[in-house]
Amino acid sequence: MLIFIIIISMWMMYSSMMKLVGYPGMEESFLLWGYSKNFMLGVGAFELLLSIAIYVKATRVYALLTLLVFMTAAIYTHLSNGEYDQINTAIFLVILSTICLWFIWLLDRATNFDRTSK
């Protein structure tokens, strides 16, 4: 599961930096979608926060769930603007996040099973 967390985190860090440094193509896209530059910066900051929070065990589940919401919004934005070729990354992150959440659930269930069986 750690490799998935590292992949998710690095991808989110890369994506957040593109937004925070005001990469021209990114800024143009947000404006085209009807979002402001401040919204883009807010999304970038929150993505950076999520990329860090995913490493902390106490916040990992919340970070992964929030990431699912963000990626669902990204998929919706791309689909509603006819950018069907741009949803692959978001779908990939949804799949990895879901796998991580499933592993966390399995590990928690196994731990609780061990406690109740003794």
Wavefront OBJ file of the C-alpha trace (Angstrom):
o trace
v 0.000 0.000 0.000
v 2.916 2.344 0.667
v 3.867 2.433 -3.001
v 0.312 3.504 -3.886
v 0.436 6.260 -1.270
v 3.757 7.500 -2.645
v 2.412 7.497 -6.227
v -0.754 9.362 -5.190
v 1.204 11.873 -3.143
v 3.787 12.600 -5.825
v 1.100 12.999 -8.468
v -0.878 15.370 -6.237
v 2.273 17.343 -5.430
v 3.059 17.712 -9.121
v -0.510 18.777 -9.891
v -0.588 21.263 -7.013
v 2.705 22.855 -8.068
v 1.386 23.369 -11.607
v -1.489 25.338 -10.105
v 0.469 27.206 -7.433
v 3.190 28.484 -9.754
v 0.553 29.616 -12.241
v 1.615 27.392 -15.117
v 0.149 29.199 -18.157
v -1.711 26.211 -19.606
v -3.243 25.420 -16.233
v -4.397 28.983 -15.665
v -5.918 29.149 -19.146
v -7.785 25.902 -18.529
v -9.279 27.096 -15.238
v -10.397 30.349 -16.882
v -11.877 28.418 -19.812
v -13.845 26.223 -17.381
v -15.254 29.345 -15.720
v -13.112 29.273 -12.569
v -11.021 32.156 -11.252
v -7.280 32.245 -10.717
v -7.895 32.364 -6.948
v -9.956 29.179 -7.200
v -7.060 27.533 -9.047
v -4.644 28.610 -6.312
v -7.019 27.315 -3.619
v -7.321 23.948 -5.350
v -3.527 23.804 -5.691
v -3.005 24.598 -2.003
v -5.542 22.011 -0.940
v -3.973 19.396 -3.222
v -0.598 20.124 -1.644
v -2.142 19.691 1.803
v -3.683 16.371 0.744
v -0.371 15.153 -0.690
v 1.163 15.634 2.765
v -1.838 14.465 4.824
v -1.866 11.126 3.027
v 1.410 10.192 4.775
v 0.046 10.798 8.289
v -1.734 7.703 9.521
v -4.287 9.702 11.535
v -5.356 11.760 8.497
v -4.834 9.201 5.716
v -8.452 8.046 5.417
v -9.756 11.625 5.404
v -7.165 12.640 2.809
v -8.055 9.702 0.557
v -11.791 10.371 0.864
v -11.260 14.058 0.104
v -9.097 13.081 -2.858
v -11.971 10.952 -4.177
v -14.240 14.011 -4.024
v -11.634 16.202 -5.752
v -11.033 13.670 -8.523
v -14.769 13.177 -9.052
v -15.060 16.958 -9.467
v -12.116 16.920 -11.879
v -13.738 14.159 -13.934
v -17.009 16.109 -14.016
v -15.212 19.314 -15.072
v -13.369 17.599 -17.901
v -16.424 15.691 -19.125
v -18.688 18.741 -19.007
v -16.143 20.654 -21.117
v -15.734 17.865 -23.675
v -12.169 17.035 -22.613
v -12.619 13.276 -22.631
v -8.912 12.611 -23.078
v -8.089 14.497 -19.854
v -9.873 12.193 -17.371
v -7.342 9.348 -17.338
v -5.239 10.732 -14.486
v -8.259 11.436 -12.315
v -9.638 7.930 -12.911
v -6.228 6.442 -12.109
v -6.089 8.377 -8.808
v -9.656 7.317 -7.955
v -8.691 3.671 -8.488
v -5.485 3.954 -6.412
v -7.292 5.812 -3.611
v -10.049 3.206 -3.553
v -7.490 0.398 -3.357
v -5.726 2.162 -0.460
v -9.021 2.668 1.389
v -9.849 -0.997 0.840
v -6.469 -2.073 2.255
v -6.962 0.202 5.269
v -10.410 -1.306 5.842
v -9.022 -4.855 5.569
v -6.168 -4.117 7.965
v -8.540 -2.501 10.450
v -10.911 -5.443 10.206
v -8.087 -7.938 10.734
v -6.830 -5.979 13.754
v -10.297 -5.857 15.302
v -10.777 -9.566 14.590
v -7.558 -10.393 16.457
v -8.700 -8.371 19.479
v -12.126 -10.017 19.672
v -10.933 -13.572 19.134
v -8.682 -13.659 22.219
l 1 2 3 4 5 6 7 8 9 10 11 12 13 14 15 16 17 18 19 20 21 22 23 24 25 26 27 28 29 30 31 32 33 34 35 36 37 38 39 40 41 42 43 44 45 46 47 48 49 50 51 52 53 54 55 56 57 58 59 60 61 62 63 64 65 66 67 68 69 70 71 72 73 74 75 76 77 78 79 80 81 82 83 84 85 86 87 88 89 90 91 92 93 94 95 96 97 98 99 100 101 102 103 104 105 106 107 108 109 110 111 112 113 114 115 116 117 118
